[in-house]
Amino acid sequence: MLAAVLSPAGKVLSIETFGGADDDRAILARADQQGRIWVIGYTKSAGSGGWDVMVTRLNRNGSFEGGVTTLDGGKDDNGTAIRPLADGSLLVG
């Protein structure tokens, strides 16, 4: 997975990456009230070995913040929905 910060003119200002040799993809991103970006998708490089839901957060500068959480439902899983809630928690699916 790749996260990049672009200038208004489209110039790449910074790039962050997460993942390994296997399939890792960001599917959806949403901003919270503090301006952080929550990203949901899937990883095959981390977690239990199959496709696992991956959730991470980027700070206002586009850098990964707080690590990466993987969720394993026992089968191949893919995160496609994320909503930061007013109390700071997340709704993911």
C-alpha positions in Angstrom: 0.0 0.0 0.0 1.2 3.5 -0.8 0.2 6.8 0.6 1.4 10.0 -1.0 1.0 13.7 -0.3 0.6 15.8 -3.5 0.9 19.6 -3.9 -2.0 21.5 -5.4 0.0 21.3 -8.7 0.3 17.5 -8.4 3.9 17.4 -7.4 4.8 14.5 -5.0 5.8 15.9 -1.7 6.1 12.6 0.3 5.5 8.9 0.0 4.9 6.3 2.7 4.5 2.6 2.0 3.2 -0.4 4.0 3.3 -4.1 3.0 5.5 -6.8 1.8 5.9 -9.2 -1.1 2.2 -10.3 -1.1 -0.9 -8.4 -2.1 -1.7 -5.3 0.0 -4.3 -2.8 -1.0 -6.0 0.3 0.3 -9.7 0.3 -0.6 -11.2 3.4 1.1 -10.0 6.4 3.1 -12.0 8.8 5.3 -10.9 11.9 7.3 -11.8 12.2 11.0 -12.6 15.5 12.8 -8.9 15.9 13.7 -7.8 15.8 10.0 -6.3 12.4 10.2 -7.0 9.9 7.4 -8.2 6.4 8.2 -7.5 3.8 5.6 -9.1 0.4 5.2 -8.3 -2.4 2.8 -6.6 -5.7 2.9 -3.2 -7.3 3.4 -1.8 -10.7 2.6 1.7 -9.7 3.8 0.7 -9.3 7.5 -1.9 -10.8 9.8 -2.8 -14.5 9.8 -1.5 -15.3 6.3 -4.6 -15.1 4.2 -6.3 -11.9 3.1 -7.0 -10.0 6.3 -8.7 -6.6 6.8 -6.1 -3.9 7.3 -6.8 -0.6 9.1 -4.3 2.2 9.5 -4.2 5.9 10.0 -2.2 8.7 8.4 -1.5 12.0 10.1 -2.1 15.4 8.5 1.4 15.1 6.9 0.6 11.8 5.2 2.8 9.7 7.5 1.6 6.4 9.0 0.6 7.0 12.6 -0.3 4.4 15.3 0.7 1.3 13.4 -1.4 -1.1 11.3 -4.3 -3.3 12.7 -5.2 -6.5 11.0 -8.6 -8.3 11.5 -9.0 -11.9 10.7 -12.6 -13.3 10.4 -11.4 -16.8 9.7 -11.7 -16.6 5.9 -10.3 -14.3 3.3 -11.4 -10.9 4.4 -11.5 -7.5 2.7 -12.2 -4.2 4.3 -14.4 -1.9 2.2 -16.1 0.5 4.6 -14.7 2.8 7.3 -16.3 5.6 9.2 -14.7 7.6 12.0 -17.3 8.3 14.7 -17.6 11.5 16.9 -16.3 9.7 20.0 -13.0 8.7 18.3 -14.0 5.1 17.6 -14.3 3.5 14.1 -17.0 1.6 12.3 -15.5 -0.8 9.8 -16.9 -3.4 7.5 
